[in-house]
Every structure is written in C-alpha cells, then in structure tokens.
Amino acid sequence: MRREWPQTAKALAAAGVAVDEVETRAPGEAVGIAERASAGYAAVIAAGGDGTVHEVANGLMRAGGKTALGVLPLGSGNDFAKMLPPGDAVARIARGAARPMDIGCIRSAGATRWFANGMDIGFGAHGAKNITRVPGFVTGLGAYLGALLLTLLRYPKLHVRLQLDDAPPFEQSTAMTAVMNGRSFGGSFCVCPQARADDGLLDLLLVEAIGRASILGLVPKIMRGAHAGDPRLRMARARRVAIESVEPLLVEADGEIVFEDAHRLDIEVRPGALRVLA
C-alpha cells in the first residue's frame, strides 16, 4: 500500500479532494481514528484492503454512521470494493455522492462488531488466522492459497445450533458457515454470488462437515461461484442469524479475527446504515 499511496495522493489532489493523511501503525488503530474523525470530516477514506475497511466501518458505526466511508482498494484483499460501481476509485471519492449500503452487526457476550463484507466460522476463520503464518513475500491470491493449504492440515468440524429469523432452530455439523453482505471473500472466493449489499438481507453459505478431499473439490467451484446446488452445502438468506456452540468459536469478519472463543453469536443486517462514497 505504501508504494501506491504517493501516486494515489497526487490523483486525489488533482481531482480536488483535500485530505489529511493518517498512517496506522498497529492493528485496530483505524477504528479510533475513524470514530474521532466523524466529528469533523465529511468522509473517512480507507486506503488499504478489507481489513482497513473493516476498522474504518467499525469506527464510523460507533460514531453513529453519519459520516461517509470512502474506499481506495490498495490492499491484498479488496472484496468490499467489488460491491461498488465499476470505475476509478479516486473519481468516486471526488464525486462525493454517498450511497446507503447495508452493514452486518455481530453481538457476542456483550461486545459488538460490525462487518462490511462478511463473516464466518470454521474453515474460513481459521484460514484468516493462518494467513499471518504465510511468508510476507507471498501476496495476493498466493497468500490466500497458502493459508488454505495450512488450514487443510488442521481445521475444525463444528456442531452448531442455528436460527434464521423466526424459523425453528436447527442443528448443523459444519466445516464452515459464512454470513455475507458481499459476494466474495479471500480475494477470489465467490461465496455468495447472488448477494447484494443494498437488499436488506444477509446471504449464508453452510458447508457440511466434510473431509479434506471434498473441500479441495469445492474450492474451484467456489472460486467460480458455481457451487450452488452442491448437495454438501446449503444457501440461505435472512435478516437475523443466531449461532450457538458448546465448543468455542473462532470468528472472522472482513478478514479480521473478531472473537476467539465465542459460544453465541447474534448477527443481524442494518439496512442502509453505512454511507459509502459510490
């Protein structure tokens, strides 16, 4: 990101966008920066990947969600940016037109976290944790595939109880359960191809507790978004999702680990609550 920023800063200036630069130096720092900036700025621009968008969105929502989010997709994973209209990101920011988009909310044991793109438990969450073990010189899709291979060595098969909206709860043994606002995660995995970030709904992918060979067989399908109808998984939509587990759950949201030992997750969509320069 640092390599691209000088050229991006010049493009913003040429487009007439006045910005105050703040460089983060530690994970989580952008949350507080965005929350404080909400008091005096028309927008806070996340210059980075999905993790940066996640932190800025959390700070904006903590401050009430009135300040707009701008996105400069300069990270290794830019799945949230794929939901924005095609075209130049600097031009979108220069137009200054804020569009209401949905955002997801997770509550667990008194804590609240927001997700702009998606969250999951199981395989994807452990993959997000394992990506920190991939050597730094491996970036982009290579880093995600490296994390996938590490996760295949050891991943949980969880037994959970789920409830979607007011439907009866049901039990599920799962290798991964993803709750998405956007279509993809991990840069190239089209988890919920029909998802829209402005329809007031969350899209779900529930994968049965399957073995390594089956997961490897599913990966190419999910990368193409061609997995709907596979008998090993279920697609669903809901406004509210509750997940309970006797085992502690590792929870990933927008590529970031947000809970490490959750036993109950209450997830809901907040329609149109995130204002995005689009």
Secondary structure, 3 states (H helix, E strand, C coil): CCCCHHHHHHHHHHCCCCCCCCCCCCCCHHHHHHHHHCCCCCEEEEEECHHHHHHHHHHHHHCCCCCEEEEEECCCCCCHHHHCCCCCHHHHHHHCCEEEEEEEEEEECCEEEEECCEEEEEHHHHHHHHHHHCCCCCCHHHHHHHHHHHHHHCCCCEEEEEEECCCCCEEEEEEEEEEECCCCECCCECCCCCCCCCCCCEEEEEEECCCHHHHHHHHHHHHHCCCCCCCCEEEEEECEEEEEEEEEEEEEECCEEEEEEEEEEEEEEEEEEEEEEC
